[in-house]
Amino acid sequence: MQRIAYLGPAGTFTEAAVRTLVDPDAVELVPAATPPAAMELVRQGRVDAACVPIESSVEGPVPTTIDALATGTRLQIVAEAVLPVRFSVLVRPGTTAVRTVHTHPHAAAQVQQWLAAELGGAVLTLTSSTAAAAEDVAAGRADAAVSTALVGERLGLVALAVDVADVRDAETRFVLLTTPCAPPEPTGHDRTSVVLQLANTPGALVTAMAELALRGIDLTRIESRPTRTGLGTYRFFLDCTGHVSDPLVAEALAALHRRCEDVRFLGSWPAASPDAGTVPPDPAGSRGWVAGLGGGRG
Ligand SMILES: O=C(O)C(=O)Cc1ccccc1
């Protein structure tokens, strides 16, 4: 039976995400304390895959996930799930005053106005997941947790408020990672991701991005993260539409490989949200035109 690690403990949004990506009855789900810990289990061969949150529509990237993707032995994204997130504020039955609140940083970012308005004086502590925060409440280590209704029911907590959100319709993207493998077959709605290490020269980033732009490849995400070797040195995470088997995406990756100090391929996989379209193999028939010149046509 395949073993799949996920950001636990049981009841996290990540568990809900992994359940949409694999048949939960056909795999063993293995909770891990943090995204890097889940990813390390894959690198050590102790699980077959890991599911981790990578970005949210409100707070942007999950830094621990993307840093662990850029360093250590390479892992590859093979699938993604985009989930709407709804928060409940959970307390133990009979709680009358809330002085401490625990939650995950991405949940905190999505309910900060609500917390300030409703629980203004409470001290916020960040936890490794929303379910871990709820466990803290159940164990008496916190008065309230920003978590999910489901975890509240499981732990015998009650909801002080449900459907709490500063921004309506927030979504989080989760990815399924394995050791390097042949990417899943192209579907026509795929996403490709790379991490670039660029020379510290004027125009290096613009030139790299131009390799996509000039081929009509849509850049769907760009992040920079410090390399931790000194101020002013960054890695760039680029997501684009298309699949490594699309000729234009392959050409762009080859050009990036020529231009960058290092390119780490993070995978090509079916996109869950509609921002990823197709990259036509020969827009305007230009390849056909060049091929024809060799035969005296055109
Ligand atoms: O803590 C969780 O339940 C997670 O899966 C991480 C997370 C936290 C907040 C929003 C989306 C994902």
The ligand as an SDF file (V2000), in Angstrom:
LIG
                    3D

 12 12  0  0  0  0  0  0  0  0999 V2000
   -3.0500   24.0650    9.0860 O   0  0  0  0  0  0  0  0  0  0  0  0
   -3.6810   23.4750    8.1920 C   0  0  0  0  0  0  0  0  0  0  0  0
   -4.7860   22.9280    8.3660 O   0  0  0  0  0  0  0  0  0  0  0  0
   -3.0840   23.4090    6.8640 C   0  0  0  0  0  0  0  0  0  0  0  0
   -3.3250   22.4980    6.1390 O   0  0  0  0  0  0  0  0  0  0  0  0
   -2.2730   24.5890    6.4330 C   0  0  0  0  0  0  0  0  0  0  0  0
   -3.2020   25.7170    6.0880 C   0  0  0  0  0  0  0  0  0  0  0  0
   -3.5210   26.6710    7.0280 C   0  0  0  0  0  0  0  0  0  0  0  0
   -4.3880   27.6990    6.6870 C   0  0  0  0  0  0  0  0  0  0  0  0
   -4.9220   27.7710    5.4330 C   0  0  0  0  0  0  0  0  0  0  0  0
   -4.6100   26.8030    4.5010 C   0  0  0  0  0  0  0  0  0  0  0  0
   -3.7390   25.7750    4.8350 C   0  0  0  0  0  0  0  0  0  0  0  0
  1  2  2  0
  2  3  1  0
  2  4  1  0
  4  5  2  0
  4  6  1  0
  6  7  1  0
  7  8  1  0
  7 12  2  0
  8  9  2  0
  9 10  1  0
 10 11  2  0
 11 12  1  0
M  END
$$$$
